[in-house]
Amino acid sequence: MTTRHPLPPECRVPRVELDITAELDLPRLPEVGAVLDRILALQPAEVVIDLSECRHLDPAAIGLLLDVERRLTRGDGVLTIRDPHPRIRRILDSARHEHSPPPDAGRRAQPMGGEPAGSPPARPALGRARVVTRA
């Protein structure tokens, strides 16, 4: 078994952005999950998932996002959901509060529920991917 060692901060990818352009549901999860696995292998400091064009998340997709957030948090990374539909924002906030451990005062906290529409990025994106899934 290979042990993963965290990259020194100066070697980490600072930010990766990913646009989800369709419904995020069970039939599309394998493709999106594979992309997210590749992104997480880069050990980015922040992953931004833009849901502005996504109008539906099913429970499996919510589970995937919670898993991505957990994996990033373990590596001192942050997941930010950008511009979700208000209904999706409520679902994500509710799911996060039900499944997340108590906050750790030493960690950076960023709600997964999302940035407000039109928020400027905190740092410039150095990687960006648009995931187009097959129906």
C-alpha positions in Angstrom: 0.0 0.0 0.0 1.3 3.4 -1.0 1.3 6.2 1.6 0.3 9.6 0.4 2.4 12.4 1.8 0.9 15.9 1.6 2.7 18.3 -0.7 4.5 21.2 0.7 2.3 24.4 0.5 4.5 25.9 -2.2 4.0 22.8 -4.5 0.2 22.6 -4.2 -2.2 23.6 -6.9 -3.9 26.6 -5.3 -7.3 26.4 -6.9 -9.2 24.3 -9.4 -12.6 25.2 -10.8 -15.1 22.8 -12.2 -18.3 23.7 -14.0 -21.3 21.2 -13.7 -23.4 22.0 -16.8 -26.3 19.5 -16.4 -28.3 17.7 -13.8 -26.0 15.9 -11.4 -27.7 12.5 -10.8 -26.8 8.8 -10.5 -26.3 8.1 -14.2 -23.8 11.0 -14.5 -21.9 10.3 -11.2 -19.3 7.9 -12.6 -18.0 10.5 -15.1 -18.1 13.4 -12.6 -16.6 11.2 -9.9 -13.7 10.3 -12.1 -13.0 13.9 -12.9 -13.1 14.8 -9.2 -10.8 11.9 -8.3 -8.2 13.3 -10.8 -8.6 16.8 -9.4 -8.2 15.6 -5.8 -5.1 13.7 -6.8 -3.5 17.1 -7.4 -4.1 17.9 -3.7 -5.4 21.4 -4.5 -5.8 24.0 -1.7 -9.3 24.8 -3.0 -11.8 23.2 -5.4 -14.6 25.4 -6.7 -17.6 23.7 -8.2 -19.8 26.0 -10.2 -23.4 24.8 -10.1 -24.9 27.9 -11.8 -26.2 25.7 -14.7 -27.2 22.7 -12.6 -30.8 22.6 -11.5 -31.0 19.1 -9.9 -28.9 17.1 -7.5 -30.0 13.7 -6.4 -29.0 12.1 -3.1 -26.1 10.2 -4.6 -24.7 13.5 -6.0 -25.0 15.1 -2.6 -23.1 12.2 -1.1 -20.4 12.7 -3.7 -20.0 16.4 -2.8 -19.9 15.6 0.9 -17.2 13.0 0.2 -15.2 15.5 -1.9 -15.5 18.0 1.0 -14.4 15.4 3.5 -11.4 14.4 1.4 -10.3 18.0 0.8 -10.7 18.8 4.5 -8.4 15.9 5.5 -5.7 17.5 3.3 -6.3 21.0 4.6 -8.2 21.9 1.4 -11.5 23.7 0.9 -14.5 22.9 -1.2 -16.5 25.9 -2.4 -19.8 25.6 -4.3 -20.4 28.6 -6.5 -23.8 30.0 -7.4 -26.1 27.1 -6.7 -29.8 27.4 -7.3 -31.4 28.5 -4.0 -33.2 25.1 -3.6 -29.9 23.3 -4.1 -28.2 25.6 -1.6 -30.7 24.7 1.1 -30.3 21.0 0.3 -26.5 21.2 0.5 -26.6 23.3 3.7 -29.0 20.9 5.3 -27.0 17.8 4.2 -23.7 19.3 5.4 -25.0 20.1 8.9 -26.4 16.6 9.2 -23.2 14.8 8.2 -20.3 17.0 9.2 -18.4 16.6 12.5 -18.2 19.5 14.9 -16.1 22.4 13.5 -12.4 22.4 14.3 -11.3 25.8 15.4 -7.9 25.2 13.8 -9.3 24.7 10.3 -10.4 27.1 7.6 -14.1 27.0 7.5 -16.0 27.6 4.2 -19.6 26.6 3.9 -20.2 24.1 1.1 -23.6 25.8 0.5 -22.0 28.2 -1.9 -20.8 31.6 -2.7 -23.4 34.3 -3.6 -24.0 34.8 -7.3 -21.4 37.1 -8.9 -18.9 36.7 -6.0 -15.4 37.4 -7.3 -13.0 34.5 -6.8 -10.8 34.8 -3.8 -7.7 33.9 -5.9 -7.2 33.4 -9.6 -8.0 29.9 -10.9 -5.0 28.1 -12.2 -7.0 25.1 -13.4 -10.5 25.0 -14.9 -12.6 22.1 -16.2 -16.0 22.0 -17.8 -17.6 18.6 -17.3 -20.0 17.7 -20.1 -21.8 14.4 -19.3 -23.7 12.2 -21.7 -27.4 11.9 -21.0 
